[in-house]
């Protein structure tokens, strides 16, 4: 008996080996058997008793085909299916490591060509499985596809056999049309992507040109702000309280003859300051004393030196309306210019002088302008003060940012 | 004369006895019966759990074997051939029963425990414990399936090797080993459930 790998409890092993059993009189039994044999006919065959005992397999028992068990002779019994038993034993993770080792060792010894496996391989259509495999470069596998009707049978046979036929697995070029479709789709997609890139590039280039033009326009817009500083008339002397005297205004007008030569309208007076930025960009004239507002505005002047794109852009853009030059506080100057105040007062001085008709002494009046340009109040003395106030109140200048601006003027009798 | 013949027969092998019995030597087959009837009977007892049925099966085994001597091809040992007949007869008897009884009133194993004369019987405490263990072991063996029980009896009780048991049952040695292992595992678990500690396991490392 083989040495057991799993021991029972103490005394149980011994009891199992020598289990006490009450025994009959074997000699009497043997005699009875001999007596029966004398009367028994020889050559009686009981095939059912000579067959392998029909014992059902255990639930987890390593299985064997029933056909194998039904063999007639004990010697015809197969050796074992040790590998399967060992695997199951290991899978169960029981304490039968020794048994598993024994079974695996027996498997290594009993491994030999299996007729059943050969038959299954043949069923799988792998006739060349045991021969030299076909070289990978051999075109036979791809040029000779299997018949369609045989493919399911081959796959079924492969599933049953557990063997994959190399010749069959290589016969898969039927997927070529799908690959061609994929290539075509890829080419079309790439072309579309390339076209999109080109369009974006072209558009980006146009935007770049427009961006350059905008930057140039922005630079030109800054230029007239600096140019009037050169051409700007000398500011009228202003007293500490902001009162401009007519004498100072007259001196300022003399210092800026071109300014005085302009029309006496408020618009003309403010022209150098209110020159539009776009016109200044086009003209960019060198500062000269003879420059006039009309000369500044050169929108229609075809100067050859001007870059064409900018000119084209300027022509396309509608001319913005004229606006007062912006001061420090915004688009309205902080204080009215001396020329504007002098002009405004000169326009109404005639009416004030009429109030002093018949008088010998001049009258000094202080005209206070509101920020919107109209006269806020007029201070005058003498018997004709009311008349002078009414006459000077008609003066009007351009709006300015400061809350009020006062100017003193002397009205002399006519 | 018979006595003198028997004195010469024990030296003859089972194969020689079978050959002689085939040639009509009834005494030769009688010797074969006496050589193996005890083992056959014990096998039948453990399978059938009944002394009377075991005796009947034992007699039938040898009578049937004698009738089928011409079918013995000589590739295996004669006793394995006889054992196979005994197993088949026992299984037929078990299947002929309407219900599977747990024990029999004339179970020779129970009686054997009661009249156990082994050395441990001198120690009353040990003897009582062994009887309890023996009864638990009997119940454990009877609870096994016919497959495991038959294999266990052949290997562990009658002392057949795995190869010999495989020849009797017509299955590979690995299957015999697995069955024996499985039967032992179940027996040990059953004994542990009944209070027989694993500390008493023989040869436990």
Interface residues (C-beta under 8 A of the other chain):
Chain A: X1 X2 X4 X5 X6 X7 X8 X9 X10 X11 X12 X13 X14 X15 X16 X17 X18 X19 X20 X21 X22 X23 X24 X26 X27 X29 X30 X32 X33 X34 X36 X37 X38 X40 X41 X42 X43 X44 X45 X46 X48 X49 X50 X51 X52 X53 X54 X55 X56 X57 X58 X60 X61 X62 X64 X69 X71 X73 X74 X75 X77 X78 X79 X80 X81 X82 X85 X89 X94 X95 X96 X99 X102 X103 X106
Chain B: X26 X29 X30 X33 X34 X37 X38 X41 X42 X45 X46 X51 X55 X58 X59 X62 X63 X64 X66 X67 X68 X69 X70 X71 X73 X75 X76 X80 X81 X84 X85 X87 X88 X89 X91 X108 X109 X111 X112 X113 X115 X116 X118 X120 X129 X130 X133 X134 X137 X145 X146 X147 X148 X150 X155 X156 X157 X159 X160 X161 X162 X166 X167 X168 X169 X170 X171 X172 X173 X174 X175 X177 X178 X179 X180 X181 X182 X184 X185 X187 X188 X191 X192 X196 X197 X198 X200 X201 X202 X203 X204
